[in-house]
Amino acid sequence: MITLRLEPNLEHNVQHTANILGITTSELIHQSISEYISKVSKPTPWELGKHYFGKYSSGKGNLSKDRKELLKLKLREKRK
């Protein structure tokens, strides 16, 4: 069991929200903490792979826009 002290304004907001939802303040706090923990403990796909993104960058910012032209140039250079 945990005892929790809240500022009067926050306590009022918690009670008011619980009343609107038709649940007890304890249940509201329990649900809120559970949801927060689940969001904090699960890294996003970005967080999982951020050290790989841009690791092998060419430094060119136009690769997706000019991909066809760049491919033609590479093929021409290879044929020479």
PyMOL Python script that loads the backbone (N, CA, C, O; Angstrom):
from pymol import cmd

cmd.read_pdbstr("""\
ATOM      1  N   MET A   1       0.843  -1.180   0.000  1.00  0.00           N
ATOM      2  CA  MET A   1       0.000   0.000   0.000  1.00  0.00           C
ATOM      3  C   MET A   1       0.884   1.238   0.000  1.00  0.00           C
ATOM      4  O   MET A   1       1.921   1.268   0.662  1.00  0.00           O
ATOM      5  N   ILE A   2       0.473   2.252  -0.741  1.00  0.00           N
ATOM      6  CA  ILE A   2       1.221   3.500  -0.845  1.00  0.00           C
ATOM      7  C   ILE A   2       0.325   4.647  -0.393  1.00  0.00           C
ATOM      8  O   ILE A   2      -0.844   4.734  -0.770  1.00  0.00           O
ATOM      9  N   THR A   3       0.897   5.514   0.416  1.00  0.00           N
ATOM     10  CA  THR A   3       0.204   6.747   0.794  1.00  0.00           C
ATOM     11  C   THR A   3       0.744   7.856  -0.079  1.00  0.00           C
ATOM     12  O   THR A   3       1.950   7.963  -0.296  1.00  0.00           O
ATOM     13  N   LEU A   4      -0.159   8.678  -0.577  1.00  0.00           N
ATOM     14  CA  LEU A   4       0.224   9.696  -1.539  1.00  0.00           C
ATOM     15  C   LEU A   4      -0.331  11.040  -1.101  1.00  0.00           C
ATOM     16  O   LEU A   4      -1.514  11.156  -0.778  1.00  0.00           O
ATOM     17  N   ARG A   5       0.524  12.054  -1.091  1.00  0.00           N
ATOM     18  CA  ARG A   5       0.078  13.411  -0.781  1.00  0.00           C
ATOM     19  C   ARG A   5       0.043  14.224  -2.056  1.00  0.00           C
ATOM     20  O   ARG A   5       1.003  14.235  -2.826  1.00  0.00           O
ATOM     21  N   LEU A   6      -1.065  14.903  -2.274  1.00  0.00           N
ATOM     22  CA  LEU A   6      -1.231  15.729  -3.457  1.00  0.00           C
ATOM     23  C   LEU A   6      -1.521  17.159  -3.045  1.00  0.00           C
ATOM     24  O   LEU A   6      -2.064  17.419  -1.971  1.00  0.00           O
ATOM     25  N   GLU A   7      -1.150  18.073  -3.913  1.00  0.00           N
ATOM     26  CA  GLU A   7      -1.521  19.475  -3.692  1.00  0.00           C
ATOM     27  C   GLU A   7      -3.042  19.553  -3.717  1.00  0.00           C
ATOM     28  O   GLU A   7      -3.681  18.782  -4.433  1.00  0.00           O
ATOM     29  N   PRO A   8      -3.635  20.459  -2.957  1.00  0.00           N
ATOM     30  CA  PRO A   8      -5.098  20.540  -2.913  1.00  0.00           C
ATOM     31  C   PRO A   8      -5.752  20.681  -4.287  1.00  0.00           C
ATOM     32  O   PRO A   8      -6.785  20.063  -4.547  1.00  0.00           O
ATOM     33  N   ASN A   9      -5.163  21.484  -5.159  1.00  0.00           N
ATOM     34  CA  ASN A   9      -5.726  21.677  -6.495  1.00  0.00           C
ATOM     35  C   ASN A   9      -5.693  20.377  -7.297  1.00  0.00           C
ATOM     36  O   ASN A   9      -6.670  20.030  -7.961  1.00  0.00           O
ATOM     37  N   LEU A  10      -4.573  19.664  -7.236  1.00  0.00           N
ATOM     38  CA  LEU A  10      -4.455  18.399  -7.955  1.00  0.00           C
ATOM     39  C   LEU A  10      -5.393  17.352  -7.360  1.00  0.00           C
ATOM     40  O   LEU A  10      -6.005  16.574  -8.091  1.00  0.00           O
ATOM     41  N   GLU A  11      -5.499  17.336  -6.062  1.00  0.00           N
ATOM     42  CA  GLU A  11      -6.406  16.390  -5.408  1.00  0.00           C
ATOM     43  C   GLU A  11      -7.850  16.641  -5.852  1.00  0.00           C
ATOM     44  O   GLU A  11      -8.598  15.702  -6.123  1.00  0.00           O
ATOM     45  N   HIS A  12      -8.224  17.903  -5.922  1.00  0.00           N
ATOM     46  CA  HIS A  12      -9.572  18.252  -6.376  1.00  0.00           C
ATOM     47  C   HIS A  12      -9.785  17.792  -7.816  1.00  0.00           C
ATOM     48  O   HIS A  12     -10.836  17.241  -8.142  1.00  0.00           O
ATOM     49  N   ASN A  13      -8.804  18.014  -8.672  1.00  0.00           N
ATOM     50  CA  ASN A  13      -8.907  17.587 -10.073  1.00  0.00           C
ATOM     51  C   ASN A  13      -9.029  16.075 -10.193  1.00  0.00           C
ATOM     52  O   ASN A  13      -9.797  15.574 -11.014  1.00  0.00           O
ATOM     53  N   VAL A  14      -8.275  15.349  -9.379  1.00  0.00           N
ATOM     54  CA  VAL A  14      -8.344  13.887  -9.394  1.00  0.00           C
ATOM     55  C   VAL A  14      -9.734  13.429  -8.958  1.00  0.00           C
ATOM     56  O   VAL A  14     -10.339  12.577  -9.609  1.00  0.00           O
ATOM     57  N   GLN A  15     -10.235  13.978  -7.880  1.00  0.00           N
ATOM     58  CA  GLN A  15     -11.567  13.610  -7.395  1.00  0.00           C
ATOM     59  C   GLN A  15     -12.640  13.953  -8.423  1.00  0.00           C
ATOM     60  O   GLN A  15     -13.539  13.153  -8.680  1.00  0.00           O
ATOM     61  N   HIS A  16     -12.546  15.128  -9.002  1.00  0.00           N
ATOM     62  CA  HIS A  16     -13.516  15.572  -9.998  1.00  0.00           C
ATOM     63  C   HIS A  16     -13.508  14.644 -11.218  1.00  0.00           C
ATOM     64  O   HIS A  16     -14.565  14.247 -11.709  1.00  0.00           O
ATOM     65  N   THR A  17     -12.317  14.305 -11.699  1.00  0.00           N
ATOM     66  CA  THR A  17     -12.190  13.414 -12.854  1.00  0.00           C
ATOM     67  C   THR A  17     -12.726  12.032 -12.535  1.00  0.00           C
ATOM     68  O   THR A  17     -13.408  11.431 -13.364  1.00  0.00           O
ATOM     69  N   ALA A  18     -12.432  11.516 -11.351  1.00  0.00           N
ATOM     70  CA  ALA A  18     -12.932  10.202 -10.938  1.00  0.00           C
ATOM     71  C   ALA A  18     -14.459  10.215 -10.887  1.00  0.00           C
ATOM     72  O   ALA A  18     -15.101   9.256 -11.316  1.00  0.00           O
ATOM     73  N   ASN A  19     -15.036  11.284 -10.370  1.00  0.00           N
ATOM     74  CA  ASN A  19     -16.497  11.393 -10.315  1.00  0.00           C
ATOM     75  C   ASN A  19     -17.098  11.394 -11.719  1.00  0.00           C
ATOM     76  O   ASN A  19     -18.117  10.746 -11.961  1.00  0.00           O
ATOM     77  N   ILE A  20     -16.470  12.116 -12.639  1.00  0.00           N
ATOM     78  CA  ILE A  20     -16.961  12.161 -14.020  1.00  0.00           C
ATOM     79  C   ILE A  20     -16.920  10.774 -14.649  1.00  0.00           C
ATOM     80  O   ILE A  20     -17.845  10.376 -15.358  1.00  0.00           O
ATOM     81  N   LEU A  21     -15.839  10.042 -14.384  1.00  0.00           N
ATOM     82  CA  LEU A  21     -15.670   8.708 -14.961  1.00  0.00           C
ATOM     83  C   LEU A  21     -16.467   7.637 -14.222  1.00  0.00           C
ATOM     84  O   LEU A  21     -16.629   6.523 -14.718  1.00  0.00           O
ATOM     85  N   GLY A  22     -16.964   7.980 -13.032  1.00  0.00           N
ATOM     86  CA  GLY A  22     -17.745   7.016 -12.245  1.00  0.00           C
ATOM     87  C   GLY A  22     -16.899   5.947 -11.580  1.00  0.00           C
ATOM     88  O   GLY A  22     -17.348   4.819 -11.379  1.00  0.00           O
ATOM     89  N   ILE A  23     -15.669   6.311 -11.240  1.00  0.00           N
ATOM     90  CA  ILE A  23     -14.776   5.375 -10.546  1.00  0.00           C
ATOM     91  C   ILE A  23     -14.238   6.050  -9.295  1.00  0.00           C
ATOM     92  O   ILE A  23     -14.406   7.255  -9.107  1.00  0.00           O
ATOM     93  N   THR A  24     -13.590   5.267  -8.441  1.00  0.00           N
ATOM     94  CA  THR A  24     -13.009   5.836  -7.233  1.00  0.00           C
ATOM     95  C   THR A  24     -11.709   6.551  -7.572  1.00  0.00           C
ATOM     96  O   THR A  24     -11.107   6.317  -8.619  1.00  0.00           O
ATOM     97  N   THR A  25     -11.290   7.425  -6.664  1.00  0.00           N
ATOM     98  CA  THR A  25     -10.014   8.111  -6.885  1.00  0.00           C
ATOM     99  C   THR A  25      -8.864   7.113  -6.890  1.00  0.00           C
ATOM    100  O   THR A  25      -7.901   7.274  -7.640  1.00  0.00           O
ATOM    101  N   SER A  26      -8.961   6.087  -6.057  1.00  0.00           N
ATOM    102  CA  SER A  26      -7.912   5.055  -6.033  1.00  0.00           C
ATOM    103  C   SER A  26      -7.811   4.358  -7.378  1.00  0.00           C
ATOM    104  O   SER A  26      -6.711   4.116  -7.875  1.00  0.00           O
ATOM    105  N   GLU A  27      -8.963   4.031  -7.972  1.00  0.00           N
ATOM    106  CA  GLU A  27      -8.955   3.360  -9.272  1.00  0.00           C
ATOM    107  C   GLU A  27      -8.389   4.274 -10.352  1.00  0.00           C
ATOM    108  O   GLU A  27      -7.643   3.815 -11.218  1.00  0.00           O
ATOM    109  N   LEU A  28      -8.728   5.547 -10.316  1.00  0.00           N
ATOM    110  CA  LEU A  28      -8.191   6.501 -11.288  1.00  0.00           C
ATOM    111  C   LEU A  28      -6.669   6.593 -11.165  1.00  0.00           C
ATOM    112  O   LEU A  28      -5.960   6.562 -12.171  1.00  0.00           O
ATOM    113  N   ILE A  29      -6.178   6.704  -9.955  1.00  0.00           N
ATOM    114  CA  ILE A  29      -4.733   6.786  -9.733  1.00  0.00           C
ATOM    115  C   ILE A  29      -4.063   5.493 -10.163  1.00  0.00           C
ATOM    116  O   ILE A  29      -2.996   5.525 -10.776  1.00  0.00           O
ATOM    117  N   HIS A  30      -4.677   4.346  -9.849  1.00  0.00           N
ATOM    118  CA  HIS A  30      -4.132   3.046 -10.238  1.00  0.00           C
ATOM    119  C   HIS A  30      -4.031   2.940 -11.761  1.00  0.00           C
ATOM    120  O   HIS A  30      -2.990   2.547 -12.288  1.00  0.00           O
ATOM    121  N   GLN A  31      -5.107   3.289 -12.465  1.00  0.00           N
ATOM    122  CA  GLN A  31      -5.103   3.232 -13.927  1.00  0.00           C
ATOM    123  C   GLN A  31      -4.076   4.189 -14.529  1.00  0.00           C
ATOM    124  O   GLN A  31      -3.382   3.851 -15.488  1.00  0.00           O
ATOM    125  N   SER A  32      -3.992   5.379 -13.955  1.00  0.00           N
ATOM    126  CA  SER A  32      -3.056   6.379 -14.464  1.00  0.00           C
ATOM    127  C   SER A  32      -1.611   5.926 -14.323  1.00  0.00           C
ATOM    128  O   SER A  32      -0.814   6.055 -15.253  1.00  0.00           O
ATOM    129  N   ILE A  33      -1.286   5.400 -13.164  1.00  0.00           N
ATOM    130  CA  ILE A  33       0.093   4.925 -12.932  1.00  0.00           C
ATOM    131  C   ILE A  33       0.407   3.739 -13.828  1.00  0.00           C
ATOM    132  O   ILE A  33       1.499   3.661 -14.390  1.00  0.00           O
ATOM    133  N   SER A  34      -0.537   2.815 -13.967  1.00  0.00           N
ATOM    134  CA  SER A  34      -0.318   1.641 -14.826  1.00  0.00           C
ATOM    135  C   SER A  34      -0.078   2.056 -16.275  1.00  0.00           C
ATOM    136  O   SER A  34       0.828   1.539 -16.929  1.00  0.00           O
ATOM    137  N   GLU A  35      -0.883   2.983 -16.773  1.00  0.00           N
ATOM    138  CA  GLU A  35      -0.714   3.452 -18.151  1.00  0.00           C
ATOM    139  C   GLU A  35       0.617   4.168 -18.327  1.00  0.00           C
ATOM    140  O   GLU A  35       1.303   3.966 -19.329  1.00  0.00           O
ATOM    141  N   TYR A  36       0.983   4.993 -17.370  1.00  0.00           N
ATOM    142  CA  TYR A  36       2.249   5.718 -17.441  1.00  0.00           C
ATOM    143  C   TYR A  36       3.430   4.750 -17.484  1.00  0.00           C
ATOM    144  O   TYR A  36       4.339   4.908 -18.299  1.00  0.00           O
ATOM    145  N   ILE A  37       3.414   3.763 -16.618  1.00  0.00           N
ATOM    146  CA  ILE A  37       4.509   2.792 -16.565  1.00  0.00           C
ATOM    147  C   ILE A  37       4.604   2.014 -17.874  1.00  0.00           C
ATOM    148  O   ILE A  37       5.705   1.759 -18.363  1.00  0.00           O
ATOM    149  N   SER A  38       3.464   1.633 -18.445  1.00  0.00           N
ATOM    150  CA  SER A  38       3.513   0.873 -19.696  1.00  0.00           C
ATOM    151  C   SER A  38       4.086   1.709 -20.833  1.00  0.00           C
ATOM    152  O   SER A  38       4.764   1.173 -21.710  1.00  0.00           O
ATOM    153  N   LYS A  39       3.827   3.012 -20.831  1.00  0.00           N
ATOM    154  CA  LYS A  39       4.374   3.877 -21.873  1.00  0.00           C
ATOM    155  C   LYS A  39       5.854   4.139 -21.671  1.00  0.00           C
ATOM    156  O   LYS A  39       6.611   4.209 -22.639  1.00  0.00           O
ATOM    157  N   VAL A  40       6.269   4.284 -20.431  1.00  0.00           N
ATOM    158  CA  VAL A  40       7.669   4.582 -20.136  1.00  0.00           C
ATOM    159  C   VAL A  40       8.558   3.364 -20.385  1.00  0.00           C
ATOM    160  O   VAL A  40       9.681   3.509 -20.866  1.00  0.00           O
ATOM    161  N   SER A  41       8.071   2.180 -20.066  1.00  0.00           N
ATOM    162  CA  SER A  41       8.924   1.000 -20.138  1.00  0.00           C
ATOM    163  C   SER A  41       9.033   0.408 -21.532  1.00  0.00           C
ATOM    164  O   SER A  41       9.889  -0.448 -21.756  1.00  0.00           O
ATOM    165  N   LYS A  42       8.197   0.831 -22.487  1.00  0.00           N
ATOM    166  CA  LYS A  42       8.258   0.300 -23.843  1.00  0.00           C
ATOM    167  C   LYS A  42       8.908   1.317 -24.774  1.00  0.00           C
ATOM    168  O   LYS A  42       8.311   2.353 -25.067  1.00  0.00           O
ATOM    169  N   PRO A  43      10.110   1.037 -25.238  1.00  0.00           N
ATOM    170  CA  PRO A  43      10.749   1.981 -26.166  1.00  0.00           C
ATOM    171  C   PRO A  43      10.043   1.964 -27.515  1.00  0.00           C
ATOM    172  O   PRO A  43       9.538   0.930 -27.952  1.00  0.00           O
ATOM    173  N   THR A  44      10.015   3.101 -28.159  1.00  0.00           N
ATOM    174  CA  THR A  44       9.408   3.214 -29.482  1.00  0.00           C
ATOM    175  C   THR A  44      10.361   2.610 -30.518  1.00  0.00           C
ATOM    176  O   THR A  44      11.545   2.427 -30.236  1.00  0.00           O
ATOM    177  N   PRO A  45       9.853   2.302 -31.706  1.00  0.00           N
ATOM    178  CA  PRO A  45      10.738   1.806 -32.758  1.00  0.00           C
ATOM    179  C   PRO A  45      11.897   2.769 -33.037  1.00  0.00           C
ATOM    180  O   PRO A  45      13.015   2.333 -33.313  1.00  0.00           O
ATOM    181  N   TRP A  46      11.632   4.068 -32.965  1.00  0.00           N
ATOM    182  CA  TRP A  46      12.685   5.060 -33.173  1.00  0.00           C
ATOM    183  C   TRP A  46      13.775   4.903 -32.113  1.00  0.00           C
ATOM    184  O   TRP A  46      14.961   4.904 -32.440  1.00  0.00           O
ATOM    185  N   GLU A  47      13.384   4.770 -30.857  1.00  0.00           N
ATOM    186  CA  GLU A  47      14.361   4.634 -29.779  1.00  0.00           C
ATOM    187  C   GLU A  47      15.180   3.356 -29.935  1.00  0.00           C
ATOM    188  O   GLU A  47      16.372   3.340 -29.630  1.00  0.00           O
ATOM    189  N   LEU A  48      14.548   2.293 -30.407  1.00  0.00           N
ATOM    190  CA  LEU A  48      15.271   1.030 -30.585  1.00  0.00           C
ATOM    191  C   LEU A  48      16.329   1.104 -31.683  1.00  0.00           C
ATOM    192  O   LEU A  48      17.375   0.464 -31.577  1.00  0.00           O
ATOM    193  N   GLY A  49      16.068   1.881 -32.739  1.00  0.00           N
ATOM    194  CA  GLY A  49      16.993   1.891 -33.858  1.00  0.00           C
ATOM    195  C   GLY A  49      17.704   3.192 -34.114  1.00  0.00           C
ATOM    196  O   GLY A  49      18.371   3.336 -35.139  1.00  0.00           O
ATOM    197  N   LYS A  50      17.581   4.162 -33.199  1.00  0.00           N
ATOM    198  CA  LYS A  50      18.119   5.497 -33.488  1.00  0.00           C
ATOM    199  C   LYS A  50      19.616   5.517 -33.727  1.00  0.00           C
ATOM    200  O   LYS A  50      20.106   6.396 -34.436  1.00  0.00           O
ATOM    201  N   HIS A  51      20.364   4.571 -33.154  1.00  0.00           N
ATOM    202  CA  HIS A  51      21.815   4.574 -33.390  1.00  0.00           C
ATOM    203  C   HIS A  51      22.164   4.038 -34.782  1.00  0.00           C
ATOM    204  O   HIS A  51      23.312   4.146 -35.213  1.00  0.00           O
ATOM    205  N   TYR A  52      21.179   3.458 -35.492  1.00  0.00           N
ATOM    206  CA  TYR A  52      21.424   2.991 -36.855  1.00  0.00           C
ATOM    207  C   TYR A  52      21.039   4.031 -37.902  1.00  0.00           C
ATOM    208  O   TYR A  52      21.594   4.031 -39.000  1.00  0.00           O
ATOM    209  N   PHE A  53      20.102   4.913 -37.581  1.00  0.00           N
ATOM    210  CA  PHE A  53      19.592   5.864 -38.558  1.00  0.00           C
ATOM    211  C   PHE A  53      20.666   6.884 -38.931  1.00  0.00           C
ATOM    212  O   PHE A  53      21.222   7.565 -38.069  1.00  0.00           O
ATOM    213  N   GLY A  54      20.943   6.976 -40.211  1.00  0.00           N
ATOM    214  CA  GLY A  54      21.929   7.925 -40.709  1.00  0.00           C
ATOM    215  C   GLY A  54      23.363   7.476 -40.523  1.00  0.00           C
ATOM    216  O   GLY A  54      24.291   8.223 -40.834  1.00  0.00           O
ATOM    217  N   LYS A  55      23.557   6.275 -40.026  1.00  0.00           N
ATOM    218  CA  LYS A  55      24.903   5.778 -39.750  1.00  0.00           C
ATOM    219  C   LYS A  55      25.737   5.674 -41.031  1.00  0.00           C
ATOM    220  O   LYS A  55      26.939   5.941 -41.021  1.00  0.00           O
ATOM    221  N   TYR A  56      25.101   5.292 -42.105  1.00  0.00           N
ATOM    222  CA  TYR A  56      25.816   5.118 -43.365  1.00  0.00           C
ATOM    223  C   TYR A  56      25.353   6.148 -44.382  1.00  0.00           C
ATOM    224  O   TYR A  56      25.168   5.834 -45.558  1.00  0.00           O
ATOM    225  N   SER A  57      25.173   7.350 -43.933  1.00  0.00           N
ATOM    226  CA  SER A  57      24.665   8.419 -44.778  1.00  0.00           C
ATOM    227  C   SER A  57      25.661   8.784 -45.872  1.00  0.00           C
ATOM    228  O   SER A  57      26.873   8.785 -45.657  1.00  0.00           O
ATOM    229  N   SER A  58      25.123   9.093 -47.048  1.00  0.00           N
ATOM    230  CA  SER A  58      25.965   9.511 -48.163  1.00  0.00           C
ATOM    231  C   SER A  58      26.255  11.000 -48.102  1.00  0.00           C
ATOM    232  O   SER A  58      27.155  11.502 -48.775  1.00  0.00           O
ATOM    233  N   GLY A  59      25.476  11.700 -47.282  1.00  0.00           N
ATOM    234  CA  GLY A  59      25.632  13.142 -47.205  1.00  0.00           C
ATOM    235  C   GLY A  59      24.831  13.882 -48.257  1.00  0.00           C
ATOM    236  O   GLY A  59      24.813  15.112 -48.279  1.00  0.00           O
ATOM    237  N   LYS A  60      24.167  13.135 -49.132  1.00  0.00           N
ATOM    238  CA  LYS A  60      23.344  13.736 -50.168  1.00  0.00           C
ATOM    239  C   LYS A  60      21.904  13.779 -49.679  1.00  0.00           C
ATOM    240  O   LYS A  60      21.361  12.772 -49.225  1.00  0.00           O
ATOM    241  N   GLY A  61      21.300  14.937 -49.775  1.00  0.00           N
ATOM    242  CA  GLY A  61      19.941  15.082 -49.308  1.00  0.00           C
ATOM    243  C   GLY A  61      18.891  14.847 -50.377  1.00  0.00           C
ATOM    244  O   GLY A  61      17.697  14.969 -50.103  1.00  0.00           O
ATOM    245  N   ASN A  62      19.311  14.512 -51.590  1.00  0.00           N
ATOM    246  CA  ASN A  62      18.375  14.416 -52.709  1.00  0.00           C
ATOM    247  C   ASN A  62      18.201  12.985 -53.215  1.00  0.00           C
ATOM    248  O   ASN A  62      17.732  12.796 -54.337  1.00  0.00           O
ATOM    249  N   LEU A  63      18.556  11.985 -52.436  1.00  0.00           N
ATOM    250  CA  LEU A  63      18.555  10.613 -52.949  1.00  0.00           C
ATOM    251  C   LEU A  63      17.177  10.110 -53.341  1.00  0.00           C
ATOM    252  O   LEU A  63      17.045   9.446 -54.370  1.00  0.00           O
ATOM    253  N   SER A  64      16.166  10.397 -52.574  1.00  0.00           N
ATOM    254  CA  SER A  64      14.843   9.894 -52.927  1.00  0.00           C
ATOM    255  C   SER A  64      14.243  10.683 -54.083  1.00  0.00           C
ATOM    256  O   SER A  64      13.535  10.120 -54.917  1.00  0.00           O
ATOM    257  N   LYS A  65      14.515  11.955 -54.135  1.00  0.00           N
ATOM    258  CA  LYS A  65      13.959  12.816 -55.192  1.00  0.00           C
ATOM    259  C   LYS A  65      14.620  12.537 -56.539  1.00  0.00           C
ATOM    260  O   LYS A  65      13.931  12.442 -57.555  1.00  0.00           O
ATOM    261  N   ASP A  66      15.931  12.407 -56.560  1.00  0.00           N
ATOM    262  CA  ASP A  66      16.692  12.261 -57.800  1.00  0.00           C
ATOM    263  C   ASP A  66      17.214  10.845 -58.013  1.00  0.00           C
ATOM    264  O   ASP A  66      18.219  10.651 -58.696  1.00  0.00           O
ATOM    265  N   ARG A  67      16.545   9.862 -57.438  1.00  0.00           N
ATOM    266  CA  ARG A  67      17.073   8.492 -57.471  1.00  0.00           C
ATOM    267  C   ARG A  67      17.278   7.947 -58.882  1.00  0.00           C
ATOM    268  O   ARG A  67      18.267   7.265 -59.151  1.00  0.00           O
ATOM    269  N   LYS A  68      16.341   8.249 -59.783  1.00  0.00           N
ATOM    270  CA  LYS A  68      16.471   7.724 -61.151  1.00  0.00           C
ATOM    271  C   LYS A  68      17.669   8.332 -61.872  1.00  0.00           C
ATOM    272  O   LYS A  68      18.426   7.627 -62.540  1.00  0.00           O
ATOM    273  N   GLU A  69      17.833   9.627 -61.732  1.00  0.00           N
ATOM    274  CA  GLU A  69      18.957  10.299 -62.387  1.00  0.00           C
ATOM    275  C   GLU A  69      20.288   9.833 -61.801  1.00  0.00           C
ATOM    276  O   GLU A  69      21.254   9.622 -62.535  1.00  0.00           O
ATOM    277  N   LEU A  70      20.336   9.677 -60.503  1.00  0.00           N
ATOM    278  CA  LEU A  70      21.564   9.213 -59.852  1.00  0.00           C
ATOM    279  C   LEU A  70      21.915   7.791 -60.289  1.00  0.00           C
ATOM    280  O   LEU A  70      23.087   7.466 -60.479  1.00  0.00           O
ATOM    281  N   LEU A  71      20.898   6.950 -60.447  1.00  0.00           N
ATOM    282  CA  LEU A  71      21.139   5.577 -60.897  1.00  0.00           C
ATOM    283  C   LEU A  71      21.664   5.573 -62.337  1.00  0.00           C
ATOM    284  O   LEU A  71      22.574   4.809 -62.658  1.00  0.00           O
ATOM    285  N   LYS A  72      21.101   6.413 -63.200  1.00  0.00           N
ATOM    286  CA  LYS A  72      21.581   6.513 -64.580  1.00  0.00           C
ATOM    287  C   LYS A  72      23.045   6.935 -64.621  1.00  0.00           C
ATOM    288  O   LYS A  72      23.834   6.371 -65.379  1.00  0.00           O
ATOM    289  N   LEU A  73      23.407   7.916 -63.817  1.00  0.00           N
ATOM    290  CA  LEU A  73      24.798   8.368 -63.762  1.00  0.00           C
ATOM    291  C   LEU A  73      25.726   7.249 -63.304  1.00  0.00           C
ATOM    292  O   LEU A  73      26.802   7.065 -63.874  1.00  0.00           O
ATOM    293  N   LYS A  74      25.323   6.507 -62.290  1.00  0.00           N
ATOM    294  CA  LYS A  74      26.157   5.400 -61.801  1.00  0.00           C
ATOM    295  C   LYS A  74      26.349   4.340 -62.871  1.00  0.00           C
ATOM    296  O   LYS A  74      27.454   3.829 -63.048  1.00  0.00           O
ATOM    297  N   LEU A  75      25.279   4.007 -63.587  1.00  0.00           N
ATOM    298  CA  LEU A  75      25.383   2.999 -64.632  1.00  0.00           C
ATOM    299  C   LEU A  75      26.269   3.470 -65.788  1.00  0.00           C
ATOM    300  O   LEU A  75      27.038   2.686 -66.345  1.00  0.00           O
ATOM    301  N   ARG A  76      26.158   4.747 -66.144  1.00  0.00           N
ATOM    302  CA  ARG A  76      27.014   5.304 -67.206  1.00  0.00           C
ATOM    303  C   ARG A  76      28.487   5.243 -66.797  1.00  0.00           C
ATOM    304  O   ARG A  76      29.351   4.889 -67.600  1.00  0.00           O
ATOM    305  N   GLU A  77      28.759   5.593 -65.537  1.00  0.00           N
ATOM    306  CA  GLU A  77      30.150   5.573 -65.050  1.00  0.00           C
ATOM    307  C   GLU A  77      30.700   4.146 -65.056  1.00  0.00           C
ATOM    308  O   GLU A  77      31.872   3.924 -65.357  1.00  0.00           O
ATOM    309  N   LYS A  78      29.856   3.204 -64.726  1.00  0.00           N
ATOM    310  CA  LYS A  78      30.290   1.809 -64.660  1.00  0.00           C
ATOM    311  C   LYS A  78      30.607   1.266 -66.062  1.00  0.00           C
ATOM    312  O   LYS A  78      31.507   0.442 -66.220  1.00  0.00           O
ATOM    313  N   ARG A  79      29.874   1.725 -67.061  1.00  0.00           N
ATOM    314  CA  ARG A  79      30.063   1.227 -68.439  1.00  0.00           C
ATOM    315  C   ARG A  79      31.303   1.795 -69.088  1.00  0.00           C
ATOM    316  O   ARG A  79      31.793   1.226 -70.063  1.00  0.00           O
ATOM    317  N   LYS A  80      31.828   2.897 -68.582  1.00  0.00           N
ATOM    318  CA  LYS A  80      33.012   3.524 -69.200  1.00  0.00           C
ATOM    319  C   LYS A  80      34.259   2.743 -68.965  1.00  0.00           C
ATOM    320  O   LYS A  80      35.331   3.141 -69.420  1.00  0.00           O
TER     321      LYS A  80
END
""", "prot")
cmd.dss("prot")
cmd.show_as("cartoon", "prot")
cmd.util.cbc("prot")
cmd.orient("prot")
